[in-house]
Structures are given as structure tokens and as C-alpha cells.
């Protein structure tokens, strides 16, 4: 039970908009499809990978 609590506190997961799999929020890229999670979260790219700036 203690491991579950630590794991939940340490890792916040989001759903990748491209492949729709759960990934750790702090990931730079999605390990499943290579989508730029960090750039998307910072608003630099949209869910299709296109630049927003």
C-alpha cells in the first residue's frame, strides 16, 4: 500500500493526444508514438504536432 501511495504522488499521468495512451506528465516525448509531450504542454505545438507560434 505504501508503494502505491508513493507511486501516485510521484507520477502524474496524462493521455497522449496522438496515441491516447497514458504517459508520465514529465516525459519529453511519448514513448509509444514519439509525440512531443513537453512541447504540447507548454503550448508550442498542437495535438497534431503543428507549431502554434
LINUR-V612622 format. One line per field, one symbol per residue. phi: phi as a letter, one per 20 degrees, with the letter a starting at -180 (. if undefined). psi: psi as a letter, one per 30 degrees, with the letter a starting at -180 (. if undefined). burial: I if it has 9 or more other ideal C-beta (glycine too) atoms within 8 Angstrom, else O. A space follows every 10 residues. Layout:
# LINUR-V612622
phi=???
psi=???
burial=???
This chain:
# LINUR-V612622
phi=.fffffffff dddceffedm dfcfgeffcf fecnffffff fenfcefene fed
psi=eeeeeeeeee kkklkkfefh lklkegkelk fefgkieeee efgflaffgk kf.
burial=OOOOOOOOOO OOOIOIOIOO IOIOIOIOII OOOOIIIIOI OOOIIOOOOO OOO
